[in-house]
Amino acid sequence: MTFPQTDLALRRRVVATYFLPGSRHCGPRSARPMRGEAGYPAAPIRTERLILRSWREEDRAPFAALNADPEVREHFPGTLTAAESDALVDVIVAHWAERGWGPWAVEVPGVAPFIGFVGLMVTDHLGEPMVEVGWRLARRCWGRGYASEGAREALRFGFRGLGLAEIVSFTVPHNLRSRRVMERIGMRRAPWLDFDHPRVDPVAYPHLVRHVVYLATREEWEPVPSGEASPAD
């Protein structure tokens, strides 16, 4: 879904990305969050089925596995190596350290201690700094509504907790799974914000250059009822 091509520049810029889910055990349950500066680790947030929490060192291995999955990375410029995935975790933790909020690691109690991430990050891809909601989930956990549940809570946190005026999300036009999630959580298309991603090589990845944008504003946003899980989640 969103936070797409930031991976290309993660060692040079502190910007954004996603998460993974899993029905199998995803690693040890040691509760030792990674340390940043003020504001990290963060207090966990519980939704109906999820725990949105700080990142732990033991999250790195399942996150690397997620980022090595070609299906999870279908709408990105290739998969990530373990080192690149770890660098992305460092980007996320640095965002938390700088701002006191960011993408959470996602846990499903009784199912998996780590299933990926969901949350908010600052992006500059639209010409000016904006806040984006994004997620990345392990393929084995798609279709359970986890993405919508977590992203809906991220919007609620952004509007009611941080007082943001608007939040965006974007992806490539053919990423229909993520676009359905954006619609399910109450975002609307903002075609006037569509853009060509400046960090995507148009020769190597011409199908990943154009991005469509969805928008939610604090004044208009209302959580969409969860309903049944869709394949997008």
PyMOL commands that set and color helices and strands:
alter all, ss='L'
color gray80, all
select helices_A, chain A and resi 5-9+57-67+82-99+139-141+146-161+176-184+191-193+206-208
alter helices_A, ss='H'
color red, helices_A
select strands_A, chain A and resi 45-46+51-53+103-108+112-123+130-137+166-171+188-189+195-196+210-217
alter strands_A, ss='S'
color yellow, strands_A
deselect
rebuild
show_as cartoon
